[in-house]
């Protein structure tokens, strides 16, 4: 049974990482590449670590694998969000097919408020 689980988790994990690498090549802009890569690689690495835990069946290795998966799931989306937000604020272009840019209207409102405040002060 362990061999079957190991084969399934390693195959699905490797395929997820393969899909992440294909996503880097196929997606039209930075933001979609980042989203695809983070989701698929987090899933792939997590499944490969679970595969390692099943393979070695040692408490210390299983504990380390589970801890790594936990921290990976916890930190990868946050890091991707911060990278994407920084890219947006530094002017990385959005794909022309993007329909909604919610941050653009937020920034315009924020700039208008800052302009009003500076006029009342000055």
Phi, psi and omega in degrees: 000322179296322180295322179293314178298319178298316180295317181294310182295321181290322179293313180294321178296317179294322177294322178297319178292323176298316178296326177296318180290325175293323178298326177298321182280328189267334184284144189280337181221173185300318186292319177290322176298316180297314181298312180297315184294316183294315182295310184289320181288326176297315177297315182296313180294321177299316179293323177292325176291322175296322175300317178296322178296319177292322184294313186272338178044039177249140184298319182292319179291318179297318179297316179296318180296317179294320179296318179295317178298317179300310181290328177294314179294328181284321189262331184299314178295324179294316179297318179296321178298315181293322177295316179296319179295318178296319178298319179296315182288338177270358172098020175292128186293144175269147178301141183296340178275359178291126186272315185246129174236084184293329182288334179296313180293325177297316180293323178295318177295319180295317178295321178295320178295318179295323179293318178297319180293321180290328178289324180286329179284316186272000000 
